[in-house]
Every structure is written in structure tokens, then in C-alpha cells.
Amino acid sequence: MKSFFLVLLAFSTSAWAADLSGGFKAPLGLQLYTLRESFKTNVPGTLDKVKALGFSEIEGGGDYGLGVEKFSSLLRERGLKMVSAGFGYEAMKKDITAAVRRAQSFGVKFVMCAWIPHAESGFTEADVRRAAADFNTWGAAFKAVGITFTYHPHGYEFRPLSEGNARTHFDLLVAETKPEFVSFEMDVFWVMHPGQDPAKLLAQYPNRWALMHLKDLRRGAPTGIHTGHAPQSDDVPLGTGQVNWPAVLKQAAAVGVKHYFIEDESVAPLDAVPVSVKYLLSVKF
């Protein structure tokens, strides 16, 4: 364990402390789901790993059974700031007032919802319209206290509304949600996986994207899939997969994405994340 931290600290001091040589200079954080297995056994130690990896911003949502006050204290002790917090659809449906209070207690400026409940048979137009109505209501509640509500697509939203129709369920969701209340968080992996072009999608809706998950899709992995599910082996470090990152990052900057989070769903995130960070430090666009 000691050698592990020495490696991480060497990486963070050499890479993060230096001036960025590439074109990426935006706020970069870590989505805590990346270290999901480690959090199950040691919360303080896992936050130490987050810090050692060089991050100061995070996207989270849970408190790992410690309570918001204790967990927030652990973050402050390590100089970690929770910028965005994830909330489940059903939790907000049950009590949006409680969700707003919880977000305020975390001190976040953004919240995100990453899944719309729907039947295994597929995401429908009715699901879109139901979710859009809920998102508009919830977004207004969060906006009232200065927090931006975002939705994180997971791939199933990009199925065409009907056979041969160029318009997707995601297009309808964008149209049915009010820009003043609802923004979006692009997960680049979950845009590539269903066969979309992330850079083009950013440009198509230039005023709707607030946050981004940086995640690459393995070269050779199939696309055009609308299940919202993929094997862990399809998640690879940035710059080693299918994504044209210079095009995506250039367009993301152009449309005003505010915060970026590396999220790694592979089986070895502690090996992958430093590779992804190193790529971002050097990529030019």
C-alpha cells in the first residue's frame, strides 16, 4: 500500500503541478463511482486515494452510511469539493424537497440523475414525456436554491422514436424539457455506445450541456446498442479507445461545458485513471 501511494503522489506532483502542455485546461474532477469497490471497505482511505490521484473536485451523491455531515467533514479534511451530486429518479419522485435539502447540505452547484426507470422491453415515448414533466418540476425546485439539475443519458435514449425516424427519444427529451430548468451531463462512452457522435451532439444542442463524464470506448467494441448496458472490458483509458477526443473536447469547450469528471467503470480503475489524466495533460485540440 505504501508503494501504491508513493507512485500516485509522484504522478500527481509531476503531472498536475506542471503547466498543462495540451489544450485541455478545464476543471477536472473524479466521479466517485470510479472507486466503488474501495469505498465498500474503507471510506477515508479511498478519499485519500482520490486526493493522491491529484483531484480536488468530485462528483458524488452518497455518504457511504456515514451521514452527510461526517462525509462532508472527510472531504474538507482532504481539500476535496463536491461539485455535483447524483440523485436517483425514485428518490426525487418520492420527496423532491428532501432531495433539494440534501443537495444543499453537500454544498453542490449541480445535481444529476443518471437513469429513467423503464421496462426492459425498451424506453418509450411515454417514458420520455413522463420524465420530462418530472425533470421540469425538479429542475425548478433546484434552481430556486441556486442548483442546476442535469440528466445523464445512458444510451437507451438514442433509439429512434419509430423505425426509419431520424429523431430519437433523446431529441424528444430535449424538446420537452425547459432549458431554464434542465441541463444535461454528457457521458461520452454512453453516447458512443448507441452509435452517436459526441461532438456533433454537443453542437446540435449547444446551450444544454453543463457537465461531462470523460470515458472511452474500447476499439472494436460494438456500437448502435440501446440497452444502457455494456461489459466492463469496453471501458478503457482515455486516448486508447474509439473516441475522437480532440474533436469532443474542442466542441465541449465551445458550448460551455463547465465541469469534467473522469469516470472509470473498468475492473482496474486505479491503473486506468492515471493513464487518462496523462492523456488529458497532453492532448491538443
MINU-675287 format. One line per field, with one value per residue (C-alpha): residue in one letter; residue number from 0; x, y, z. Coordinates in Angstrom, 3 decimals. Layout:
residuo = (A;...)
num = (NUM;...)
px = (X;...)
py = (Y;...)
pz = (Z;...)
This chain:
residuo = (M;K;S;F;F;L;V;L;L;A;F;S;T;S;A;W;A;A;D;L;S;G;G;F;K;A;P;L;G;L;Q;L;Y;T;L;R;E;S;F;K;T;N;V;P;G;T;L;D;K;V;K;A;L;G;F;S;E;I;E;G;G;G;D;Y;G;L;G;V;E;K;F;S;S;L;L;R;E;R;G;L;K;M;V;S;A;G;F;G;Y;E;A;M;K;K;D;I;T;A;A;V;R;R;A;Q;S;F;G;V;K;F;V;M;C;A;W;I;P;H;A;E;S;G;F;T;E;A;D;V;R;R;A;A;A;D;F;N;T;W;G;A;A;F;K;A;V;G;I;T;F;T;Y;H;P;H;G;Y;E;F;R;P;L;S;E;G;N;A;R;T;H;F;D;L;L;V;A;E;T;K;P;E;F;V;S;F;E;M;D;V;F;W;V;M;H;P;G;Q;D;P;A;K;L;L;A;Q;Y;P;N;R;W;A;L;M;H;L;K;D;L;R;R;G;A;P;T;G;I;H;T;G;H;A;P;Q;S;D;D;V;P;L;G;T;G;Q;V;N;W;P;A;V;L;K;Q;A;A;A;V;G;V;K;H;Y;F;I;E;D;E;S;V;A;P;L;D;A;V;P;V;S;V;K;Y;L;L;S;V;K;F)
num = (0;1;2;3;4;5;6;7;8;9;10;11;12;13;14;15;16;17;18;19;20;21;22;23;24;25;26;27;28;29;30;31;32;33;34;35;36;37;38;39;40;41;42;43;44;45;46;47;48;49;50;51;52;53;54;55;56;57;58;59;60;61;62;63;64;65;66;67;68;69;70;71;72;73;74;75;76;77;78;79;80;81;82;83;84;85;86;87;88;89;90;91;92;93;94;95;96;97;98;99;100;101;102;103;104;105;106;107;108;109;110;111;112;113;114;115;116;117;118;119;120;121;122;123;124;125;126;127;128;129;130;131;132;133;134;135;136;137;138;139;140;141;142;143;144;145;146;147;148;149;150;151;152;153;154;155;156;157;158;159;160;161;162;163;164;165;166;167;168;169;170;171;172;173;174;175;176;177;178;179;180;181;182;183;184;185;186;187;188;189;190;191;192;193;194;195;196;197;198;199;200;201;202;203;204;205;206;207;208;209;210;211;212;213;214;215;216;217;218;219;220;221;222;223;224;225;226;227;228;229;230;231;232;233;234;235;236;237;238;239;240;241;242;243;244;245;246;247;248;249;250;251;252;253;254;255;256;257;258;259;260;261;262;263;264;265;266;267;268;269;270;271;272;273;274;275;276;277;278;279;280;281;282;283;284)
px = (0.000;2.835;4.373;0.968;0.678;4.252;3.524;0.323;1.933;4.827;2.360;0.235;3.124;4.852;1.810;-0.735;1.665;3.144;1.578;-0.732;1.005;-2.138;-5.337;-7.415;-7.449;-10.956;-11.894;-11.232;-12.717;-13.370;-16.751;-16.567;-18.255;-14.811;-13.615;-16.878;-15.227;-12.738;-15.496;-17.177;-14.379;-12.602;-14.178;-11.441;-8.704;-10.486;-10.790;-7.051;-6.627;-8.778;-6.562;-3.379;-4.547;-4.401;-8.091;-9.686;-13.156;-15.504;-18.939;-20.637;-24.030;-23.876;-22.375;-21.498;-23.502;-21.573;-24.180;-23.748;-22.090;-19.384;-18.731;-18.523;-16.036;-13.841;-13.947;-12.968;-10.065;-8.649;-9.417;-11.985;-15.006;-18.186;-19.274;-22.098;-24.208;-26.197;-29.810;-31.992;-35.176;-37.409;-35.917;-36.715;-40.151;-40.855;-39.638;-38.057;-37.931;-35.710;-33.507;-33.058;-32.141;-29.622;-28.014;-27.778;-26.158;-23.486;-22.908;-23.086;-23.901;-25.118;-27.177;-27.569;-29.972;-28.443;-31.333;-35.014;-36.913;-38.419;-39.380;-36.711;-38.611;-37.403;-37.591;-40.804;-42.169;-44.453;-41.370;-39.832;-42.875;-43.272;-39.602;-39.615;-42.520;-40.750;-37.439;-39.076;-40.625;-37.469;-35.279;-37.418;-37.099;-33.320;-32.990;-34.877;-31.902;-29.206;-28.531;-28.580;-30.405;-28.876;-29.778;-27.108;-28.171;-27.178;-27.632;-31.194;-32.454;-30.896;-33.171;-35.254;-38.801;-40.012;-38.451;-36.795;-37.248;-34.127;-35.485;-34.561;-36.116;-33.298;-34.285;-37.809;-36.490;-34.514;-37.532;-39.869;-37.601;-37.239;-33.690;-34.041;-34.658;-32.997;-29.446;-27.538;-24.382;-22.807;-21.168;-19.060;-18.994;-22.787;-23.124;-20.658;-22.104;-25.525;-23.791;-23.946;-21.200;-20.477;-19.010;-21.990;-24.444;-22.760;-23.048;-26.673;-27.733;-25.105;-26.899;-27.917;-24.674;-23.330;-21.221;-19.285;-18.118;-14.841;-14.815;-13.516;-14.979;-12.719;-11.622;-13.596;-16.437;-19.840;-21.961;-25.564;-26.761;-29.646;-29.695;-27.736;-25.514;-22.007;-19.270;-16.639;-13.981;-15.405;-14.357;-10.744;-8.436;-8.854;-6.976;-6.835;-10.341;-12.688;-13.416;-12.011;-11.113;-9.681;-12.980;-15.091;-13.092;-12.927;-16.697;-17.328;-15.286;-17.149;-20.587;-19.523;-19.307;-18.430;-17.013;-15.484;-15.249;-13.258;-15.441;-13.860;-16.063;-13.302;-12.084;-8.813;-9.625;-6.508;-4.402;-6.584;-7.202;-3.548;-3.356;-6.465;-5.141;-1.789;-3.600;-5.604;-2.419;-1.010;-3.911;-4.062;-7.153)
py = (0.000;2.375;1.897;2.481;5.911;6.821;6.109;8.160;11.057;11.092;11.157;13.917;16.199;15.783;15.952;18.096;20.670;21.304;23.665;21.776;21.300;20.313;22.129;20.812;23.382;22.990;21.945;18.186;16.010;12.371;10.658;8.647;5.605;5.006;3.699;1.939;-1.264;0.541;2.625;-0.566;-1.266;1.999;5.391;7.644;5.599;5.771;9.545;9.577;7.751;10.361;13.100;11.198;10.833;14.616;15.544;18.334;18.234;15.265;14.167;12.008;11.732;9.085;9.388;5.683;5.310;7.996;10.751;13.936;15.887;13.279;12.577;16.282;16.663;13.960;15.802;19.117;17.496;16.409;19.578;17.796;19.711;18.003;19.948;17.655;15.025;12.194;11.520;8.558;9.157;7.412;9.321;12.650;11.432;10.455;13.671;16.397;18.731;16.263;15.872;19.630;19.850;17.035;18.736;21.956;20.125;18.811;22.341;21.350;23.592;20.741;17.599;14.787;11.944;9.045;6.688;6.903;3.806;1.921;-1.574;-3.996;-4.143;-0.641;3.080;4.565;7.938;7.791;7.329;10.422;12.608;11.411;12.058;15.449;16.618;15.414;16.969;20.351;20.252;19.086;21.488;24.408;23.264;23.030;26.297;28.074;27.404;28.062;24.469;23.266;19.995;17.775;14.471;11.940;9.834;6.168;5.133;3.797;7.329;7.357;4.747;6.273;7.260;4.958;2.790;4.933;8.096;10.228;11.747;9.914;9.664;11.929;14.575;14.477;14.710;17.818;19.368;18.608;19.920;23.609;24.927;27.205;24.186;21.184;20.775;17.639;15.793;14.001;10.658;10.269;6.459;6.255;8.498;6.467;3.107;3.680;4.929;8.698;11.230;13.110;16.192;16.505;16.024;18.782;21.086;20.093;21.272;23.926;25.514;22.375;20.689;21.647;18.645;15.807;12.311;11.512;7.830;5.964;3.007;0.093;-0.088;-2.805;-2.710;-2.855;0.299;1.032;-0.651;0.908;-1.152;1.172;-1.788;-2.798;-5.125;-3.554;-4.547;-1.991;0.856;1.820;4.722;7.966;8.080;4.299;3.752;4.872;8.434;11.338;13.302;16.416;16.907;16.212;18.407;21.266;21.203;20.822;23.940;25.775;25.014;25.885;22.603;23.734;20.695;17.451;14.229;11.133;8.102;4.695;1.603;-0.883;-3.591;-1.744;1.971;2.762;1.643;3.343;6.779;7.933;6.936;9.005;12.018;11.795;11.796;14.906;16.673;16.305;16.139;19.094;20.441)
pz = (0.000;0.818;-2.622;-4.205;-2.599;-3.484;-7.135;-7.053;-5.263;-7.707;-10.571;-9.093;-8.210;-11.553;-13.809;-12.016;-10.629;-14.046;-16.567;-18.893;-22.200;-24.104;-24.923;-22.010;-19.215;-17.784;-14.230;-13.961;-11.246;-10.441;-10.347;-7.112;-8.676;-10.169;-6.782;-5.878;-4.641;-2.429;-0.821;0.388;2.854;3.669;3.015;4.488;2.805;-0.538;-0.283;0.381;-2.938;-4.688;-3.299;-4.143;-7.730;-7.932;-7.803;-5.814;-7.421;-7.247;-8.306;-5.725;-4.113;-1.420;2.047;2.380;5.564;7.413;7.125;5.136;7.956;8.650;4.981;4.164;7.006;5.480;2.170;3.760;5.599;2.242;0.313;-1.823;-3.111;-4.260;-7.322;-8.417;-6.657;-8.168;-7.165;-8.051;-10.017;-7.485;-4.555;-6.195;-7.205;-3.604;-1.981;-4.079;-1.069;0.794;-2.290;-2.557;1.141;0.757;-2.241;-0.259;2.655;0.290;-0.972;-4.640;-7.594;-9.805;-9.364;-11.833;-12.498;-14.428;-15.125;-16.005;-14.838;-17.772;-18.817;-20.036;-23.321;-24.097;-23.429;-24.844;-25.865;-22.828;-20.614;-22.196;-21.623;-18.028;-17.272;-18.988;-16.836;-13.695;-14.734;-15.342;-11.871;-10.144;-12.087;-10.958;-7.332;-7.548;-9.446;-6.660;-4.369;-6.982;-8.085;-11.707;-12.425;-15.123;-16.741;-17.728;-20.757;-20.712;-24.318;-24.440;-25.104;-28.572;-30.102;-32.927;-31.986;-34.751;-37.413;-40.047;-37.984;-37.641;-34.433;-31.242;-27.792;-26.611;-29.158;-27.744;-24.184;-25.053;-26.759;-23.852;-21.091;-20.308;-20.783;-17.775;-15.529;-17.172;-18.445;-19.424;-18.461;-21.403;-20.682;-23.819;-23.546;-23.343;-26.386;-28.462;-27.379;-29.018;-32.164;-31.736;-32.462;-29.191;-30.895;-33.234;-30.375;-28.385;-31.383;-32.024;-28.564;-27.749;-24.813;-22.922;-21.794;-18.354;-17.287;-18.902;-17.976;-19.692;-20.582;-23.646;-25.566;-26.478;-30.093;-31.808;-29.270;-30.986;-31.190;-32.118;-28.910;-26.966;-23.767;-21.487;-20.549;-21.638;-20.334;-18.082;-20.591;-23.044;-20.713;-21.450;-20.523;-22.428;-25.691;-26.131;-27.498;-30.264;-29.146;-31.161;-28.048;-29.717;-31.574;-28.495;-26.131;-28.616;-29.083;-25.352;-24.695;-27.462;-25.981;-22.446;-20.557;-17.048;-15.242;-16.431;-14.444;-15.236;-14.581;-14.974;-14.840;-15.677;-13.314;-12.633;-12.215;-10.182;-13.134;-15.736;-14.192;-14.219;-17.901;-18.625;-16.731;-18.506;-21.846;-20.917;-19.867;-23.348;-25.816;-28.181;-29.890)
